[in-house]
Amino acid sequence: MKWTNIIALTLVIIGALNWGLIGFFNFDLVTTLFNGSLFWVAKVIFALVGLSGIWCLTMYHSVGQEQQLRMSKQ
């Protein structure tokens, strides 16, 4: 797996966990950690999570390909 895919998946997971916290407990962890003068850091994290989500859309073309490759080698 390419390092860009690993970083993108990690950021998407962070975003998903943050949204889960918002949905279940009305608690925004990223904004809480970077509130006040560091709010710009939270905005950068949100932007990176969004870009990572777009990047992860490109991974759909490889879904199932590994299994097909294994099946064709047998």
mmCIF file as gemmi writes it, N, C-alpha and C atoms, coordinates in Angstrom:
data_model
loop_
_atom_site.group_PDB
_atom_site.id
_atom_site.type_symbol
_atom_site.label_atom_id
_atom_site.label_alt_id
_atom_site.label_comp_id
_atom_site.label_asym_id
_atom_site.label_entity_id
_atom_site.label_seq_id
_atom_site.pdbx_PDB_ins_code
_atom_site.Cartn_x
_atom_site.Cartn_y
_atom_site.Cartn_z
_atom_site.occupancy
_atom_site.B_iso_or_equiv
_atom_site.pdbx_formal_charge
_atom_site.auth_seq_id
_atom_site.auth_asym_id
_atom_site.pdbx_PDB_model_num
ATOM 1 N N . MET Axp A 1 ? 0.853 -1.177 0 1 0 ? 1 A 1
ATOM 2 C CA . MET Axp A 1 ? 0 0 0 1 0 ? 1 A 1
ATOM 3 C C . MET Axp A 1 ? 0.896 1.236 0 1 0 ? 1 A 1
ATOM 4 N N . LYS Axp A 2 ? 0.536 2.2 -0.83 1 0 ? 2 A 1
ATOM 5 C CA . LYS Axp A 2 ? 1.332 3.411 -0.919 1 0 ? 2 A 1
ATOM 6 C C . LYS Axp A 2 ? 1.192 4.239 0.353 1 0 ? 2 A 1
ATOM 7 N N . TRP Axp A 3 ? 2.236 4.982 0.679 1 0 ? 3 A 1
ATOM 8 C CA . TRP Axp A 3 ? 2.223 5.787 1.907 1 0 ? 3 A 1
ATOM 9 C C . TRP Axp A 3 ? 1.141 6.863 1.855 1 0 ? 3 A 1
ATOM 10 N N . THR Axp A 4 ? 0.832 7.37 0.643 1 0 ? 4 A 1
ATOM 11 C CA . THR Axp A 4 ? -0.235 8.362 0.552 1 0 ? 4 A 1
ATOM 12 C C . THR Axp A 4 ? -1.591 7.76 0.921 1 0 ? 4 A 1
ATOM 13 N N . ASN Axp A 5 ? -1.799 6.506 0.538 1 0 ? 5 A 1
ATOM 14 C CA . ASN Axp A 5 ? -3.045 5.825 0.892 1 0 ? 5 A 1
ATOM 15 C C . ASN Axp A 5 ? -3.144 5.619 2.401 1 0 ? 5 A 1
ATOM 16 N N . ILE Axp A 6 ? -2.033 5.271 3.027 1 0 ? 6 A 1
ATOM 17 C CA . ILE Axp A 6 ? -2.029 5.055 4.473 1 0 ? 6 A 1
ATOM 18 C C . ILE Axp A 6 ? -2.335 6.357 5.208 1 0 ? 6 A 1
ATOM 19 N N . ILE Axp A 7 ? -1.718 7.453 4.785 1 0 ? 7 A 1
ATOM 20 C CA . ILE Axp A 7 ? -1.978 8.748 5.417 1 0 ? 7 A 1
ATOM 21 C C . ILE Axp A 7 ? -3.428 9.156 5.207 1 0 ? 7 A 1
ATOM 22 N N . ALA Axp A 8 ? -3.927 8.984 3.987 1 0 ? 8 A 1
ATOM 23 C CA . ALA Axp A 8 ? -5.31 9.362 3.689 1 0 ? 8 A 1
ATOM 24 C C . ALA Axp A 8 ? -6.289 8.538 4.524 1 0 ? 8 A 1
ATOM 25 N N . LEU Axp A 9 ? -6.071 7.225 4.608 1 0 ? 9 A 1
ATOM 26 C CA . LEU Axp A 9 ? -6.967 6.382 5.404 1 0 ? 9 A 1
ATOM 27 C C . LEU Axp A 9 ? -6.913 6.761 6.877 1 0 ? 9 A 1
ATOM 28 N N . THR Axp A 10 ? -5.739 7.075 7.374 1 0 ? 10 A 1
ATOM 29 C CA . THR Axp A 10 ? -5.602 7.489 8.777 1 0 ? 10 A 1
ATOM 30 C C . THR Axp A 10 ? -6.394 8.765 9.046 1 0 ? 10 A 1
ATOM 31 N N . LEU Axp A 11 ? -6.273 9.74 8.154 1 0 ? 11 A 1
ATOM 32 C CA . LEU Axp A 11 ? -7.006 10.987 8.334 1 0 ? 11 A 1
ATOM 33 C C . LEU Axp A 11 ? -8.512 10.782 8.207 1 0 ? 11 A 1
ATOM 34 N N . VAL Axp A 12 ? -8.924 9.912 7.306 1 0 ? 12 A 1
ATOM 35 C CA . VAL Axp A 12 ? -10.358 9.62 7.171 1 0 ? 12 A 1
ATOM 36 C C . VAL Axp A 12 ? -10.885 8.95 8.433 1 0 ? 12 A 1
ATOM 37 N N . ILE Axp A 13 ? -10.099 8.056 9.02 1 0 ? 13 A 1
ATOM 38 C CA . ILE Axp A 13 ? -10.507 7.399 10.263 1 0 ? 13 A 1
ATOM 39 C C . ILE Axp A 13 ? -10.607 8.418 11.393 1 0 ? 13 A 1
ATOM 40 N N . ILE Axp A 14 ? -9.641 9.337 11.474 1 0 ? 14 A 1
ATOM 41 C CA . ILE Axp A 14 ? -9.709 10.403 12.49 1 0 ? 14 A 1
ATOM 42 C C . ILE Axp A 14 ? -10.977 11.225 12.3 1 0 ? 14 A 1
ATOM 43 N N . GLY Axp A 15 ? -11.276 11.572 11.059 1 0 ? 15 A 1
ATOM 44 C CA . GLY Axp A 15 ? -12.494 12.324 10.783 1 0 ? 15 A 1
ATOM 45 C C . GLY Axp A 15 ? -13.751 11.551 11.143 1 0 ? 15 A 1
ATOM 46 N N . ALA Axp A 16 ? -13.763 10.26 10.833 1 0 ? 16 A 1
ATOM 47 C CA . ALA Axp A 16 ? -14.927 9.433 11.156 1 0 ? 16 A 1
ATOM 48 C C . ALA Axp A 16 ? -15.121 9.315 12.667 1 0 ? 16 A 1
ATOM 49 N N . LEU Axp A 17 ? -14.028 9.137 13.392 1 0 ? 17 A 1
ATOM 50 C CA . LEU Axp A 17 ? -14.132 9.07 14.851 1 0 ? 17 A 1
ATOM 51 C C . LEU Axp A 17 ? -14.626 10.39 15.426 1 0 ? 17 A 1
ATOM 52 N N . ASN Axp A 18 ? -14.137 11.492 14.877 1 0 ? 18 A 1
ATOM 53 C CA . ASN Axp A 18 ? -14.589 12.802 15.347 1 0 ? 18 A 1
ATOM 54 C C . ASN Axp A 18 ? -16.082 12.982 15.067 1 0 ? 18 A 1
ATOM 55 N N . TRP Axp A 19 ? -16.534 12.597 13.876 1 0 ? 19 A 1
ATOM 56 C CA . TRP Axp A 19 ? -17.96 12.695 13.554 1 0 ? 19 A 1
ATOM 57 C C . TRP Axp A 19 ? -18.789 11.772 14.437 1 0 ? 19 A 1
ATOM 58 N N . GLY Axp A 20 ? -18.241 10.61 14.772 1 0 ? 20 A 1
ATOM 59 C CA . GLY Axp A 20 ? -18.94 9.717 15.689 1 0 ? 20 A 1
ATOM 60 C C . GLY Axp A 20 ? -19.103 10.344 17.061 1 0 ? 20 A 1
ATOM 61 N N . LEU Axp A 21 ? -18.051 10.983 17.544 1 0 ? 21 A 1
ATOM 62 C CA . LEU Axp A 21 ? -18.147 11.678 18.831 1 0 ? 21 A 1
ATOM 63 C C . LEU Axp A 21 ? -19.17 12.81 18.787 1 0 ? 21 A 1
ATOM 64 N N . ILE Axp A 22 ? -19.207 13.515 17.659 1 0 ? 22 A 1
ATOM 65 C CA . ILE Axp A 22 ? -20.182 14.591 17.515 1 0 ? 22 A 1
ATOM 66 C C . ILE Axp A 22 ? -21.594 14.013 17.507 1 0 ? 22 A 1
ATOM 67 N N . GLY Axp A 23 ? -21.788 12.939 16.764 1 0 ? 23 A 1
ATOM 68 C CA . GLY Axp A 23 ? -23.113 12.356 16.647 1 0 ? 23 A 1
ATOM 69 C C . GLY Axp A 23 ? -23.633 11.736 17.928 1 0 ? 23 A 1
ATOM 70 N N . PHE Axp A 24 ? -22.774 11.015 18.633 1 0 ? 24 A 1
ATOM 71 C CA . PHE Axp A 24 ? -23.211 10.308 19.835 1 0 ? 24 A 1
ATOM 72 C C . PHE Axp A 24 ? -23.186 11.164 21.092 1 0 ? 24 A 1
ATOM 73 N N . PHE Axp A 25 ? -22.181 12.031 21.204 1 0 ? 25 A 1
ATOM 74 C CA . PHE Axp A 25 ? -21.977 12.763 22.456 1 0 ? 25 A 1
ATOM 75 C C . PHE Axp A 25 ? -21.975 14.28 22.296 1 0 ? 25 A 1
ATOM 76 N N . ASN Axp A 26 ? -22.198 14.779 21.065 1 0 ? 26 A 1
ATOM 77 C CA . ASN Axp A 26 ? -22.153 16.209 20.797 1 0 ? 26 A 1
ATOM 78 C C . ASN Axp A 26 ? -20.823 16.82 21.267 1 0 ? 26 A 1
ATOM 79 N N . PHE Axp A 27 ? -19.729 16.095 20.994 1 0 ? 27 A 1
ATOM 80 C CA . PHE Axp A 27 ? -18.393 16.504 21.433 1 0 ? 27 A 1
ATOM 81 C C . PHE Axp A 27 ? -17.45 16.507 20.232 1 0 ? 27 A 1
ATOM 82 N N . ASP Axp A 28 ? -16.912 17.66 19.889 1 0 ? 28 A 1
ATOM 83 C CA . ASP Axp A 28 ? -15.985 17.806 18.774 1 0 ? 28 A 1
ATOM 84 C C . ASP Axp A 28 ? -14.558 17.797 19.327 1 0 ? 28 A 1
ATOM 85 N N . LEU Axp A 29 ? -13.894 16.667 19.217 1 0 ? 29 A 1
ATOM 86 C CA . LEU Axp A 29 ? -12.563 16.491 19.802 1 0 ? 29 A 1
ATOM 87 C C . LEU Axp A 29 ? -11.528 17.403 19.149 1 0 ? 29 A 1
ATOM 88 N N . VAL Axp A 30 ? -11.548 17.495 17.833 1 0 ? 30 A 1
ATOM 89 C CA . VAL Axp A 30 ? -10.539 18.299 17.13 1 0 ? 30 A 1
ATOM 90 C C . VAL Axp A 30 ? -10.647 19.768 17.532 1 0 ? 30 A 1
ATOM 91 N N . THR Axp A 31 ? -11.872 20.306 17.542 1 0 ? 31 A 1
ATOM 92 C CA . THR Axp A 31 ? -12.057 21.701 17.933 1 0 ? 31 A 1
ATOM 93 C C . THR Axp A 31 ? -11.706 21.911 19.401 1 0 ? 31 A 1
ATOM 94 N N . THR Axp A 32 ? -12.011 20.934 20.243 1 0 ? 32 A 1
ATOM 95 C CA . THR Axp A 32 ? -11.678 21.039 21.658 1 0 ? 32 A 1
ATOM 96 C C . THR Axp A 32 ? -10.163 21.081 21.866 1 0 ? 32 A 1
ATOM 97 N N . LEU Axp A 33 ? -9.434 20.239 21.136 1 0 ? 33 A 1
ATOM 98 C CA . LEU Axp A 33 ? -7.979 20.201 21.285 1 0 ? 33 A 1
ATOM 99 C C . LEU Axp A 33 ? -7.317 21.477 20.769 1 0 ? 33 A 1
ATOM 100 N N . PHE Axp A 34 ? -7.86 22.029 19.685 1 0 ? 34 A 1
ATOM 101 C CA . PHE Axp A 34 ? -7.215 23.178 19.043 1 0 ? 34 A 1
ATOM 102 C C . PHE Axp A 34 ? -8.132 24.39 19.072 1 0 ? 34 A 1
ATOM 103 N N . ASN Axp A 35 ? -8.669 24.715 20.222 1 0 ? 35 A 1
ATOM 104 C CA . ASN Axp A 35 ? -9.556 25.859 20.38 1 0 ? 35 A 1
ATOM 105 C C . ASN Axp A 35 ? -8.733 27.112 20.687 1 0 ? 35 A 1
ATOM 106 N N . GLY Axp A 36 ? -9.327 28.243 20.543 1 0 ? 36 A 1
ATOM 107 C CA . GLY Axp A 36 ? -8.644 29.497 20.86 1 0 ? 36 A 1
ATOM 108 C C . GLY Axp A 36 ? -7.689 29.918 19.777 1 0 ? 36 A 1
ATOM 109 N N . SER Axp A 37 ? -6.459 30.237 20.16 1 0 ? 37 A 1
ATOM 110 C CA . SER Axp A 37 ? -5.484 30.76 19.204 1 0 ? 37 A 1
ATOM 111 C C . SER Axp A 37 ? -5.001 29.698 18.22 1 0 ? 37 A 1
ATOM 112 N N . LEU Axp A 38 ? -5.221 28.413 18.528 1 0 ? 38 A 1
ATOM 113 C CA . LEU Axp A 38 ? -4.805 27.342 17.626 1 0 ? 38 A 1
ATOM 114 C C . LEU Axp A 38 ? -5.956 26.82 16.775 1 0 ? 38 A 1
ATOM 115 N N . PHE Axp A 39 ? -7.058 27.589 16.689 1 0 ? 39 A 1
ATOM 116 C CA . PHE Axp A 39 ? -8.203 27.13 15.912 1 0 ? 39 A 1
ATOM 117 C C . PHE Axp A 39 ? -7.849 26.907 14.45 1 0 ? 39 A 1
ATOM 118 N N . TRP Axp A 40 ? -6.866 27.629 13.942 1 0 ? 40 A 1
ATOM 119 C CA . TRP Axp A 40 ? -6.441 27.445 12.558 1 0 ? 40 A 1
ATOM 120 C C . TRP Axp A 40 ? -5.928 26.028 12.331 1 0 ? 40 A 1
ATOM 121 N N . VAL Axp A 41 ? -5.354 25.403 13.372 1 0 ? 41 A 1
ATOM 122 C CA . VAL Axp A 41 ? -4.884 24.022 13.252 1 0 ? 41 A 1
ATOM 123 C C . VAL Axp A 41 ? -6.078 23.09 13.036 1 0 ? 41 A 1
ATOM 124 N N . ALA Axp A 42 ? -7.175 23.331 13.763 1 0 ? 42 A 1
ATOM 125 C CA . ALA Axp A 42 ? -8.383 22.529 13.583 1 0 ? 42 A 1
ATOM 126 C C . ALA Axp A 42 ? -8.91 22.679 12.164 1 0 ? 42 A 1
ATOM 127 N N . LYS Axp A 43 ? -8.883 23.887 11.627 1 0 ? 43 A 1
ATOM 128 C CA . LYS Axp A 43 ? -9.359 24.103 10.264 1 0 ? 43 A 1
ATOM 129 C C . LYS Axp A 43 ? -8.482 23.372 9.258 1 0 ? 43 A 1
ATOM 130 N N . VAL Axp A 44 ? -7.171 23.352 9.496 1 0 ? 44 A 1
ATOM 131 C CA . VAL Axp A 44 ? -6.26 22.623 8.613 1 0 ? 44 A 1
ATOM 132 C C . VAL Axp A 44 ? -6.546 21.117 8.691 1 0 ? 44 A 1
ATOM 133 N N . ILE Axp A 45 ? -6.771 20.608 9.899 1 0 ? 45 A 1
ATOM 134 C CA . ILE Axp A 45 ? -7.084 19.185 10.057 1 0 ? 45 A 1
ATOM 135 C C . ILE Axp A 45 ? -8.372 18.854 9.327 1 0 ? 45 A 1
ATOM 136 N N . PHE Axp A 46 ? -9.409 19.685 9.483 1 0 ? 46 A 1
ATOM 137 C CA . PHE Axp A 46 ? -10.668 19.439 8.782 1 0 ? 46 A 1
ATOM 138 C C . PHE Axp A 46 ? -10.463 19.445 7.269 1 0 ? 46 A 1
ATOM 139 N N . ALA Axp A 47 ? -9.652 20.368 6.771 1 0 ? 47 A 1
ATOM 140 C CA . ALA Axp A 47 ? -9.384 20.436 5.336 1 0 ? 47 A 1
ATOM 141 C C . ALA Axp A 47 ? -8.639 19.191 4.863 1 0 ? 47 A 1
ATOM 142 N N . LEU Axp A 48 ? -7.657 18.743 5.647 1 0 ? 48 A 1
ATOM 143 C CA . LEU Axp A 48 ? -6.898 17.544 5.281 1 0 ? 48 A 1
ATOM 144 C C . LEU Axp A 48 ? -7.782 16.297 5.303 1 0 ? 48 A 1
ATOM 145 N N . VAL Axp A 49 ? -8.698 16.232 6.261 1 0 ? 49 A 1
ATOM 146 C CA . VAL Axp A 49 ? -9.629 15.101 6.311 1 0 ? 49 A 1
ATOM 147 C C . VAL Axp A 49 ? -10.514 15.112 5.062 1 0 ? 49 A 1
ATOM 148 N N . GLY Axp A 50 ? -10.979 16.284 4.674 1 0 ? 50 A 1
ATOM 149 C CA . GLY Axp A 50 ? -11.795 16.391 3.466 1 0 ? 50 A 1
ATOM 150 C C . GLY Axp A 50 ? -11.031 15.982 2.212 1 0 ? 50 A 1
ATOM 151 N N . LEU Axp A 51 ? -9.801 16.451 2.084 1 0 ? 51 A 1
ATOM 152 C CA . LEU Axp A 51 ? -8.975 16.069 0.939 1 0 ? 51 A 1
ATOM 153 C C . LEU Axp A 51 ? -8.674 14.574 0.951 1 0 ? 51 A 1
ATOM 154 N N . SER Axp A 52 ? -8.49 14.019 2.144 1 0 ? 52 A 1
ATOM 155 C CA . SER Axp A 52 ? -8.235 12.585 2.257 1 0 ? 52 A 1
ATOM 156 C C . SER Axp A 52 ? -9.452 11.773 1.825 1 0 ? 52 A 1
ATOM 157 N N . GLY Axp A 53 ? -10.635 12.284 2.14 1 0 ? 53 A 1
ATOM 158 C CA . GLY Axp A 53 ? -11.846 11.615 1.69 1 0 ? 53 A 1
ATOM 159 C C . GLY Axp A 53 ? -11.927 11.581 0.174 1 0 ? 53 A 1
ATOM 160 N N . ILE Axp A 54 ? -11.571 12.69 -0.457 1 0 ? 54 A 1
ATOM 161 C CA . ILE Axp A 54 ? -11.552 12.731 -1.927 1 0 ? 54 A 1
ATOM 162 C C . ILE Axp A 54 ? -10.51 11.769 -2.46 1 0 ? 54 A 1
ATOM 163 N N . TRP Axp A 55 ? -9.352 11.732 -1.837 1 0 ? 55 A 1
ATOM 164 C CA . TRP Axp A 55 ? -8.283 10.811 -2.263 1 0 ? 55 A 1
ATOM 165 C C . TRP Axp A 55 ? -8.743 9.357 -2.136 1 0 ? 55 A 1
ATOM 166 N N . CYS Axp A 56 ? -9.455 9.05 -1.05 1 0 ? 56 A 1
ATOM 167 C CA . CYS Axp A 56 ? -9.911 7.677 -0.827 1 0 ? 56 A 1
ATOM 168 C C . CYS Axp A 56 ? -10.942 7.242 -1.86 1 0 ? 56 A 1
ATOM 169 N N . LEU Axp A 57 ? -11.606 8.183 -2.502 1 0 ? 57 A 1
ATOM 170 C CA . LEU Axp A 57 ? -12.517 7.821 -3.587 1 0 ? 57 A 1
ATOM 171 C C . LEU Axp A 57 ? -11.776 7.111 -4.716 1 0 ? 57 A 1
ATOM 172 N N . THR Axp A 58 ? -10.5 7.445 -4.894 1 0 ? 58 A 1
ATOM 173 C CA . THR Axp A 58 ? -9.719 6.807 -5.955 1 0 ? 58 A 1
ATOM 174 C C . THR Axp A 58 ? -9.408 5.347 -5.637 1 0 ? 58 A 1
ATOM 175 N N . MET Axp A 59 ? -9.604 4.946 -4.392 1 0 ? 59 A 1
ATOM 176 C CA . MET Axp A 59 ? -9.305 3.566 -4.001 1 0 ? 59 A 1
ATOM 177 C C . MET Axp A 59 ? -10.395 2.588 -4.417 1 0 ? 59 A 1
ATOM 178 N N . TYR Axp A 60 ? -11.551 3.095 -4.835 1 0 ? 60 A 1
ATOM 179 C CA . TYR Axp A 60 ? -12.635 2.206 -5.235 1 0 ? 60 A 1
ATOM 180 C C . TYR Axp A 60 ? -12.268 1.323 -6.421 1 0 ? 60 A 1
ATOM 181 N N . HIS Axp A 61 ? -11.406 1.805 -7.291 1 0 ? 61 A 1
ATOM 182 C CA . HIS Axp A 61 ? -11.055 0.995 -8.454 1 0 ? 61 A 1
ATOM 183 C C . HIS Axp A 61 ? -10.288 -0.273 -8.07 1 0 ? 61 A 1
ATOM 184 N N . SER Axp A 62 ? -9.647 -0.271 -6.902 1 0 ? 62 A 1
ATOM 185 C CA . SER Axp A 62 ? -8.864 -1.444 -6.497 1 0 ? 62 A 1
ATOM 186 C C . SER Axp A 62 ? -9.643 -2.401 -5.594 1 0 ? 62 A 1
ATOM 187 N N . VAL Axp A 63 ? -10.872 -2.042 -5.223 1 0 ? 63 A 1
ATOM 188 C CA . VAL Axp A 63 ? -11.666 -2.912 -4.368 1 0 ? 63 A 1
ATOM 189 C C . VAL Axp A 63 ? -11.991 -4.191 -5.136 1 0 ? 63 A 1
ATOM 190 N N . GLY Axp A 64 ? -11.619 -5.307 -4.571 1 0 ? 64 A 1
ATOM 191 C CA . GLY Axp A 64 ? -11.898 -6.596 -5.187 1 0 ? 64 A 1
ATOM 192 C C . GLY Axp A 64 ? -10.855 -7.062 -6.175 1 0 ? 64 A 1
ATOM 193 N N . GLN Axp A 65 ? -9.945 -6.189 -6.601 1 0 ? 65 A 1
ATOM 194 C CA . GLN Axp A 65 ? -8.942 -6.597 -7.573 1 0 ? 65 A 1
ATOM 195 C C . GLN Axp A 65 ? -7.966 -7.611 -7.009 1 0 ? 65 A 1
ATOM 196 N N . GLU Axp A 66 ? -7.589 -7.467 -5.734 1 0 ? 66 A 1
ATOM 197 C CA . GLU Axp A 66 ? -6.644 -8.415 -5.141 1 0 ? 66 A 1
ATOM 198 C C . GLU Axp A 66 ? -7.242 -9.815 -5.108 1 0 ? 66 A 1
ATOM 199 N N . GLN Axp A 67 ? -8.518 -9.901 -4.775 1 0 ? 67 A 1
ATOM 200 C CA . GLN Axp A 67 ? -9.179 -11.202 -4.724 1 0 ? 67 A 1
ATOM 201 C C . GLN Axp A 67 ? -9.25 -11.799 -6.128 1 0 ? 67 A 1
ATOM 202 N N . GLN Axp A 68 ? -9.536 -10.991 -7.126 1 0 ? 68 A 1
ATOM 203 C CA . GLN Axp A 68 ? -9.583 -11.481 -8.488 1 0 ? 68 A 1
ATOM 204 C C . GLN Axp A 68 ? -8.222 -11.964 -8.947 1 0 ? 68 A 1
ATOM 205 N N . LEU Axp A 69 ? -7.159 -11.268 -8.541 1 0 ? 69 A 1
ATOM 206 C CA . LEU Axp A 69 ? -5.809 -11.692 -8.902 1 0 ? 69 A 1
ATOM 207 C C . LEU Axp A 69 ? -5.473 -13.034 -8.27 1 0 ? 69 A 1
ATOM 208 N N . ARG Axp A 70 ? -5.856 -13.217 -6.998 1 0 ? 70 A 1
ATOM 209 C CA . ARG Axp A 70 ? -5.598 -14.484 -6.325 1 0 ? 70 A 1
ATOM 210 C C . ARG Axp A 70 ? -6.372 -15.626 -6.976 1 0 ? 70 A 1
ATOM 211 N N . MET Axp A 71 ? -7.607 -15.348 -7.358 1 0 ? 71 A 1
ATOM 212 C CA . MET Axp A 71 ? -8.439 -16.38 -7.974 1 0 ? 71 A 1
ATOM 213 C C . MET Axp A 71 ? -7.888 -16.779 -9.341 1 0 ? 71 A 1
ATOM 214 N N . SER Axp A 72 ? -7.358 -15.807 -10.086 1 0 ? 72 A 1
ATOM 215 C CA . SER Axp A 72 ? -6.849 -16.111 -11.423 1 0 ? 72 A 1
ATOM 216 C C . SER Axp A 72 ? -5.525 -16.868 -11.367 1 0 ? 72 A 1
ATOM 217 N N . LYS Axp A 73 ? -4.777 -16.751 -10.261 1 0 ? 73 A 1
ATOM 218 C CA . LYS Axp A 73 ? -3.506 -17.465 -10.128 1 0 ? 73 A 1
ATOM 219 C C . LYS Axp A 73 ? -3.71 -18.914 -9.735 1 0 ? 73 A 1
ATOM 220 N N . GLN Axp A 74 ? -4.884 -19.267 -9.24 1 0 ? 74 A 1
ATOM 221 C CA . GLN Axp A 74 ? -5.121 -20.638 -8.79 1 0 ? 74 A 1
ATOM 222 C C . GLN Axp A 74 ? -5.452 -21.525 -9.91 1 0 ? 74 A 1
